[in-house]
């Protein structure tokens, strides 16, 4: 396919060509380690995690003496740090009711928000892709 690179159509074709070339090069450089972008639901879950969970589970900005468990791979293993199976139902229960020193967040998450948080946790806690 020949490109007509003159005039207004040519500018658009060059822009498309550069964009596609950059995307292909980025994919090649990323190779097997590329991670698909977060879905809108996972991105909402990330937002909820960032504002309601990360200050303890990531930053410990409350200076807790007992640091809460890292949640980066909570669903990548078959059991939670407590030894119980890593299931959506149990994780949601811990979030809503609390466990040990963790307070419950009942009434602070709608069903849709809890589903979004769980979807993000399943994604493995990562930044939103551009």
C-alpha positions in Angstrom: 0.0 0.0 0.0 1.5 3.3 -1.1 1.2 6.3 1.2 0.2 9.7 -0.2 2.3 11.9 2.1 1.4 15.2 0.6 -1.2 17.7 1.7 -3.7 17.4 4.6 -4.4 13.7 4.0 -0.6 13.1 4.1 -0.3 14.8 7.5 -3.0 12.5 8.8 -1.4 9.5 7.3 2.0 10.4 8.7 0.4 10.9 12.2 -1.3 7.5 12.0 1.9 5.9 10.7 4.0 7.4 13.6 1.3 6.4 16.2 1.1 2.9 15.0 4.8 2.6 14.7 5.3 3.9 18.2 2.7 1.5 19.6 4.2 -1.5 17.8 7.7 -0.6 19.0 6.4 -0.2 22.5 4.8 -3.6 22.4 8.0 -5.2 21.0 10.0 -3.5 23.8 7.6 -4.6 26.4 7.6 -8.2 25.1 6.2 -10.8 27.4 6.2 -8.5 30.3 3.5 -6.2 29.0 0.4 -5.9 31.2 -3.0 -5.2 29.8 -4.5 -1.9 30.8 -6.9 -1.8 33.7 -10.6 -2.1 32.8 -12.8 0.8 33.9 -14.0 -1.4 36.8 -10.4 -2.2 37.9 -9.5 1.5 37.6 -12.4 2.4 39.9 -11.2 -0.3 42.3 -7.7 1.2 42.2 -9.2 4.6 43.2 -11.0 3.0 46.1 -7.9 1.1 47.2 -5.8 4.3 47.0 -8.2 6.3 49.2 -9.3 3.6 51.6 -6.7 0.9 51.8 -3.3 2.1 50.7 -2.5 4.3 53.7 -2.4 1.2 55.9 -1.5 -1.6 53.5 1.1 0.4 51.5 2.2 3.5 53.3 1.6 2.8 57.0 1.2 6.5 57.4 -0.7 5.8 60.6 2.5 4.4 62.1 0.8 1.2 63.0 2.9 -1.0 65.3 1.7 -4.2 63.5 2.0 -3.5 59.7 -1.0 -4.8 57.8 -0.4 -7.5 55.1 0.8 -6.6 51.7 -2.1 -7.1 49.2 -0.1 -7.1 46.0 -0.6 -10.8 45.3 -3.6 -11.5 47.5 -5.4 -13.5 44.8 -2.2 -14.9 43.2 -1.9 -17.4 46.0 -4.5 -19.9 47.2 -4.6 -18.7 50.8 -4.6 -15.4 52.6 -1.9 -14.5 55.2 -4.2 -15.9 57.9 -4.3 -19.3 56.1 -7.9 -19.1 54.9 -8.7 -19.6 51.2 -8.3 -16.5 49.1 -11.8 -16.0 47.9 -13.8 -12.9 46.9 -16.4 -13.7 49.6 -13.8 -13.9 52.4 -11.9 -10.8 51.3 -15.2 -8.8 51.1 -16.1 -10.1 54.5 -12.8 -9.0 56.0 -13.2 -5.5 54.4 -16.7 -5.1 55.5 -16.6 -6.6 59.0 -12.9 -6.2 59.8 -10.5 -8.7 61.3 -8.0 -8.4 64.2 -6.8 -4.8 64.3 -8.4 -4.0 60.9 -11.6 -2.0 61.4 -14.7 -2.9 59.3 -15.8 -0.7 56.4 -19.5 -1.7 56.4 -21.6 1.0 54.9 -18.6 2.6 53.1 -18.7 0.4 50.0 -21.7 -0.2 47.7 -21.9 -3.6 46.1 -20.5 -2.1 42.9 -17.6 -0.5 44.7 -16.8 -3.8 46.4 -16.9 -5.6 43.1 -14.5 -2.9 41.7 -12.1 -3.2 44.6 -12.0 -7.0 44.2 -11.5 -6.7 40.5 -8.5 -4.4 41.1 -7.1 -6.8 43.8 -7.4 -9.6 41.2 -5.4 -7.4 38.7 -2.5 -7.5 41.1 -2.3 -3.8 42.3 -0.7 -1.9 39.6 -1.0 1.6 38.2 -3.6 2.7 35.7 -2.2 2.3 32.2 -2.3 5.3 29.9 
